[in-house]
Amino acid sequence: MLLMIQAMGLGGWIHASFPGPILLGSPETVQYGRGLGFRYHKPKKTLLRCLLKPVTPLPAWLPNPVGLDGLLEGYCPPYHKDMSAAVDAVVRLKDERPDGLYRDPKYFNEIFNKPYGNEFLREVPRDAPDAIAVVKDICNYIYDTYDRFPAHIDAMYVPGVWVQAIHLDLDYYDQLYNGGYSETQAQHQRLWHDE
């Protein structure tokens, strides 16, 4: 549907799909097929977790889709030793590497019109060491308590959605973005509505 919407020169987004556990291949839904074959981490059963199960929101005690090995790997175990290592990996991805997402202007200059990409990089707040330490403590607490991260939503979240098509406001995209729409979207009114 999204490919057809794009080919017609419309904008669109998804509002519904298969339930996440079936789509990703949860061990709890194998009777419906293997899905996309995601790796799942099943929380260990402990006495405390068993006692808390009736008052713990879903999906904290269900298997957690953590990734698709080699393609899409969550920032949590088993792809990282622990949650401190996962937080360190996110910080490196954003800021510490020379090509980090918040260091290299090419990522933002491809999206925003000049000078907005450079201004964003100059103005975006950087992660302070004490804030990073707090995030590690919180993430480790969640993982240690629930044997999964995150606790109350899946690491690889697939919402149930519908598809919607819309006409784009090209003036809006011209004002803020560099290449914010395709040629088919630029020509939609002329090709489909004789305008």
N, C-alpha and C positions, 0 to 999 in steps of 0.2 A: 504494500500500500504506500509506504513512504517513497519508494522508488517511482511509483506511478505519479504521486503528488509532485515530486521533484521534476519529472519529465513534463508534466503539464504546466510547470512554472508557478506552482502554488507553494505556500509555506505549510508546514504541518508538524504535528507532534503526536506522540503516542499517549493514549489514555487507558488502554487495557491490553492484557495478554494472558497466556497460560499462568496458573499459579506458580510462583517461584520454585517451590520444592519439586514439582513435576518437571518444569522446564530445565532446571539445573541438574537434576538427577539425584535427589535425596535418597539415602538408603531407606527412609521411611515410606517412599512411594514407588519402590521398584516394581510393584505390580502393574504400573502404568507405562513402564519402559525405563531405559537408562538415561533419558534426557540428554543434556549436553555433556555429561560425564565430568562434572565438577568434583574436586576433592572436597570431602566433608570431614570435619573434625567433630567427633561425638564426645560431649562432656562426660567426664568420669562420674559415676554415681558415688556419692559419699553420703554418710548419714545426715549431715547438715543440709546438703542439697535435696535429699529425699524429704526431709522435714519441711523445707522451705518451698517445695514444689507447688503446693496448693495456693500459696500466696505470691508466687513469682510469676510475673507476666511472661507470656509466650514471646519469643521462642527461646528463652534463656536455658531451658533444659533440653532442647532439641538439637540434632546435629546441625552444624554451622557450615554453610558453603564458603570455604575460605579461598578457593581459586581454581584455576584451570592451569595445571602445571606447565610452566614455560611460556604461557601466554598472558595470563591475568592472575597475578598472585597477590593476595591480601597482605596488608601490613600488620600481620599477626602470626603467631605460631601456626603451622609448622614452617612457614617460609622465613621466619625470624626466630632466633633463639628464645627470646622473651619479648615482652612489650617494650622494655627499654631499648632493645635493639631495633624494634620496629619504629619507635619514635625517632631514634637517631637516623634511620634510613629516610624518613620523611623530611627531616631537617636537611640532610645532605641533598636530597632531591630538589628542595626548594632553594637553598641558599649557599651551601658550602662548596659545591662543585663549581669550577669555572663556568661550566655550561648550565648551572642550576636555573630552574624555572624563574626565580626571582633575581637573577643576575644578567641573563642574556636577553637583551631587548628584542631579539628577533621574534620571540613568542608573542609579545604584546604588540609590536609594530605590525605584525601580520594581521592582527585583529582590529586594532584601533587606528583611526586616522591620526596623522601627525598633528600635534606633538603628544597626544594622549598616552601612547604606549610608554614613552620615556618618562613622562610625568608620573604615570602609575608606579613605575619601578622606583622612581626617586622618592615617592611619598608613602609607599606601602610600609607599614610598620614591620620591623624585623623581630624575630623570636628572641626574647631575652633568655639568658641561661636559667634564671630562676623560674620563668614560665615553663621552659622545657622540663625542668625538674618536677614541677607540679603536674604537668601532663603525664610524665612517666609514672609518678606515684598513683595517679588516678587510673591510668590504663592497667598498671600492674595489679591494683586492687580489684578492678573489674575482672581481669583474667584469673587471678587467684581465687576470687569468690565464686565465679560461675564456670571456670575452666573453658572459657570461650571469650572472644572479643569480636565485635561488641556483644553486650549481654542481651539486650532487648530488641535487637534487630539483627538480621543476618549480615555477615561481612560482605557478601555479594548479594545485594538486594535487588530483586526483580519485582517491581510493583505490578499489580493487575491494572491494565490500561486499555483505553480505546484510542483510535486514530482520528484526528481532526485535521481538516484542510482549511486554509485561510488565504485570502489575498494579502500580500505583504504591503506594508507602508514603506515604499522605496525611499521616500524622503528621509524617514527616520534612520534607515540604514546608511544612506549617503552621508548624513550629518555625523554619525558616530563611528562608523566602521569602514575599514579598507577592504573592499571585496566581500561585503556582507551578504551578497546573494549571487545566484548563478545567472548566466545569460538567459536561460529559459524563464527565470523569474522576472528578469528585466523586460522580457518581450511578451509576458503573459497577456496583458491587456490588449495589445495589438493583435496577437495571434488568436485569442479566444473570444474577445469581445469587440473586435473591429474598432478599437480605440487607438 
